[in-house]
């Protein structure tokens, strides 16, 4: 099977010759060629907004390792910026958003946007990557999930406890719901633009959803996730949902209607297959810190994960989170020698 054919078949839970494989944040800081490209441009957001640079770093890991799918180099905070938030990245701190959205005035100040006008740089980057990949390899686009994007807007930055976000959810559920509606309204045409520009599949990143219990997620977040997933699937692309810290939410996430559920390393593969495996394809599970071990250990861990999901109808190999910046290249090479053979 060709890589793109293999990847899309697994998303649909169709037979494959081997599990397709890619890696979250595979276009990133662990690669020396990425570091060289970034040094020329000066910053992360500069690369995101430069279509040629974004396309180049998207393709770098494919050229080096030959994964089945490329994931476009971008960021989940591109739509909030297009909606009117001021977004910047501070070294050692991470993303900072202003003004924090904590009342009705702040929510209503967020505006819908035309993706072609406000985020056309992403469409151009996708088109450039699609041109080089041709039909051989898959191309993945993405967006942030409603709760994760909302929490960034409300907190104004990353958070450990999400005090402001949870306070709004519990004390002003209608306002919180309106915020999530606006995020989904903006995300759907943004995702459609990505498919039109060449994306084969779409991943929804719920980086912070694991901070919520299952009851709260089902009541307050699930309806918005369902609308986002259903709307994204209307493009014809399969949808992957990833939530870090998802073990207690597996059944709820399966109810989103996603084609693929991407799980982290804390989830037992047998339990995941038993709990949701018949409803959805599965992706992920290798602990990214395993790649700091010697190559022979990485090979063993990769084989262990592949064997654990051998009976799953529809499995995509991936890490349980994004690859870490200082991951040794020799261990990454060992991973792909094992997985892509």
N, C-alpha and C positions, 0 to 999 in steps of 0.2 A: 504494500500500500504506500502511496505517497503521503508525506507528513500531514498535509492539509486534509486529505481524505481521512486519514487515521484519526486526527484530532476531532473533526466534525462527527465522525461515526461514533466515537466514544461519548461525545456530548449527547448524542441521541440514543445511547445505550445499544448501539448496533455492534456486531462482531468486528474485532480488529485483530491484526496479526501480532501486535504487542501494545502495551499501554503507551499512548502518546505522552509527551513530556515537555514541560516548560517550567519556568521558575519565576515566582514573583520578585520584582525588582531586578530582573536579570540584566536590564540595561542600567548599570549603576556603578557605585564607587569601588567595588571590588576589582574592576577592570582597569588596567593601566591606560588603555586607549580611551576609556571614558574620562579619566583624570586629565589626560592630555587635551581632549576636546574641551573640557570645562575650563582648563587653565587659559585657553584662548579667548573664552567668552566672559569669564569673570564671575559667573553665578548661576545658581540653579534655575531661577525664573527666566534669566536671559536665554538659557538653553531651551526651556519649554516654549518660549515665544519665538524662537528661531526655527522655522520648519526644517531647514537643512541640517542644523545641529541635532534637532530632535530625531529626525530620520536616521542620521548617522549613528547616534548612540543606541537607537532601537535595533539597528542591524549589526552592531559590533559583536554581541554575544552569539548571534546566529552564524556569522562568518567564522568565529573562533570555535564554537562547539557544535553547531548544527541542530539545535532543538527543533521540535516539530512546529512550534508556534512562536511568533514574536509578539511582544506586548508593547504597545506604543508608549514612548516616553512622554509623560505628561504628569499632572497632579490632580488630586480630587478637589483641590481648592480653586481650580480654574473657573468652574461655574459660579461659586460665591463671589469671586472677583467681578465676573461679568454681571452679576446681580446688583453690584454697587458696593460690596465690602472692599475695604482697603486691606490687601494681603501682602505681607512681606515675610521673608525668612531671615531670622537672626541666628548667627552662628552660635552653637551651644545651647540655643533655646528652642529653635524650631519655628513653625509658622505662627505669626501674630496677625490677628484680624481686628480691625477697628471700623466703626465703633461697635462695641458689643451689643448684640440684639437681645434686649431683655424686657421690652414692653411692646405694646401694640404699635406705637409709632415706629419703632425699629423694624418690626415685622413688615409693616405696610410700606416701609421705605425700600424694601427689596423688590427689584423690578425684574420682569421677564426680559429676555434678551433674544436677539436673532443670532443663532449660532454661527451662521455664515459670516456675519459682520463682526461679532464680538470675539469669536473663537475660530476664525478662519485659518489661523496659523496651525491649528490641530488638524483640520481637514487637509491642508497642504502637506503636512508631515505624513499623514496616513497615506495619501496618494503617492508620495515619493517612496515610502516603504513598500506599498503594494506593487509599484512598478518594478522594484528590484526583486521582490519575492516571487512575482508572477503568480502562478496557480499552484506552485509546489508546496509552499508553507502557509500555515494559517496566520492571521493577524488579529490580535485581540485589542479591542477598545474598552474603555471603562468609565465609571463615574463613582462618586461616593454615595453611600446609602443615606437615606433621609435622616436617620438619627445621628450618624457620624457627622454629616455636614451641619446639621442643626447644632450639635454640641460645639463644633468649632465656632460657629457664629455667636452662640450664646456665651460661651466661656471666653472667647477671644484668643484662645490658644489651646494647646494640649492640656489635659487635666488628669489628675489621679482619681478624683472623687466625683467630678461633674456636679458639684453642688448647685450651680445656677441652672443647669439644664434640667436636673431632676426636680428642682423646686418649681420651675415653670411647668413641667409635665404634670406634676401633682396638684399644684395650686391653681394653674390656669390651663387646664387641658384643652379648652377650645382654642386658645391662642397658640398653644404648642402645636395643635393639629393644623391650624392655619399655616404655621411656619413650615411644617412638613409638606403640606399641600403645595405651597409655593416652590419648595425645593423639587418636588416631583414634577410639577408643571414645567420647570426650567430644565430638568434633566432629560425629559423624554425627547424633545427636539434635538437636544445636544447629542444624545445617543444615536438618534436617527441620522444625524449629519455624519457621525463616525462610520456607520454602516454604508451610507451612500459614498463615502470617501474610500472605502475598501476594507473596513473591519469585517471579519467573518463571525466573530463572537463578541459578547459583551460581558464584562465582569463588574459586579456591584460590590464595592468594598465597604463593609460595615466594621471599621476598625475598632469602634468603641461600643458596639452593641452588646458585647459580652458583659458590660457593667450592669445590665438590666436583668431582673429575674424573668422567668418565662411568662408569668401572669401579666406583668407590666408590658413585656414585649408584644405578647399576643393582643392585648387590649389597645395599646397606644401606637404601636409601630407596625404591626403586621398588615393592617389594611393599606397603609401607604406603600409598604414593600410589595404587596400584591399588585397594586396599581402600577408601580414602577416596572416590575418584572413583566406583567402582561403587556404593558405598553411597549416595552423594549422588544419583546418577542414578536410584536406586530411587524417589526422590520424584517422578520424572517431569520434573524440571527439567534442562536441559542444563548441563554443567559446563565452565567455562573454567579452564585452568591457566595461571598467569603465573609466570615465573621470570626474574628480572633477571640478565643475563649468561648467556643460555641457548644461545648459538651452538654450543658444544661438546656440548650436551645435547639437541639437537633430536630426534634419533632415539629417545633414551631417553624423553623426555617424550611422544612420540607413543605410546609403549607403555603409558602410564598409562590409555589408553582414553578420555581426555577428548574432549569434542565440539569444543572450541576450544582452540587453543594461542595464547597471547598472547606476542608476541615483542618484544624491545627494539629500539632503533635500531641496534645493532651488527650485526644479522643482515641479510645481503643478501636482499632479497625473492625474487629468482629462485632463489637457493640454497634458501631456506626452502620454496618451492613444490616444488622438485625433490626435496628430501629427505623432506618429510612431507606435502606438500599434498594428496595423494590420500587420506590417512587421516584428516585432521582439518581443520576450518576454521581460519583464521588471523585474528589480531587484532593491531592495534598498529602499531609501527615508527617513528612520527615522534619525533625527538629533542625532548624537552620544552624544551631550551634554544633550539630554533629559534623559539620564541614570544617570545623577547627581541629578535628582529629586527623591522624595520619591517613594517607590515601587508602591503605588497606582496610582501615576501620570504616571509612566512608563507603567503600565498596560493599562491605558487609552490611552496613545499615541500609544502604539502598536496596540490596537484595532482600533484606528482611521486610521492608515496606512493600516491595513488589509482590513478594510471596504472600503477605498478609491480605492483599487485595486480589489475589489470583482468581478467586471465585466471584468477584464483583462484576456484574454485567454493566459496563460503563465505568471505567476508572482512568483518571488522568494523573500521571505522576507529577508532583510538585512538592515544594516545601510547605510546612505548616504556617509560614509567615515569609516575609521578604528576606532575601539573602543579606547578610550583614556586611558592612563596608570593608572590614579587614580580613575577610575570608581568604585563606590561602588558595592561590590559583591551582596548585597541584592537586588539592583536594577537590576543587570544582571539576577539574579535568577528569579525575578518577570517578566522580559521580556520573558524568555523562558517558564515559567509556562503559560503565556498568549498565546504565539505564537505556541508552540508545542503541545498544548492540543488536 
